[in-house]
Amino acid sequence: MRDKVFNKLDSADRELNQLWELLLPYSEQQLSARPSANAWSAKETIYHLIKAENLAHRYLEKKLSSPSNIEKAGWKSRWRSFKLQLVFGSPFKVPAPSIVSPVDMPELSTKAMKAQWRKQRDELRSYLETLSDEVYGKAVFNHPVVGRLSLPGMVDFFRQHLIRHQGQIRRTLKQVS
């Protein structure tokens, strides 16, 4: 199970690198521009992704401070992961929970955001390496829409969330460029 998580994290890192490649041709001004008053800019979307992963990691640390009372990941966790795939694969917009809204976004350059996200991912990877094998089989992450997921489910969420928002970022940049 441990290898599965790290393979999925490697895959999520590749998706993240593709995002940075996508952004290379654009200026800070274009990345900060909103296509409409109610829409997020590309940078706001990136901040949302960074914030969601950071909060997930912090939740994980808190939850795993006493792992004995966490249910094992089984068919329910796999079902929830499947439901999450359906949500991300659908054309319907799912409103972000207010806790991961970019309303409090600090003034950061894209370069600084990239460094922050890379640091977060490295910290998550380091943290995951410290966990016992027992924890990898538990439903440790509570997704706000579908509920408890295993560690592989959490990393799948990171990747699917990023892919979903890459499409949003592409559309945003096409509209503001």
Disulfide bonds with the S-S distance in Angstrom:
none
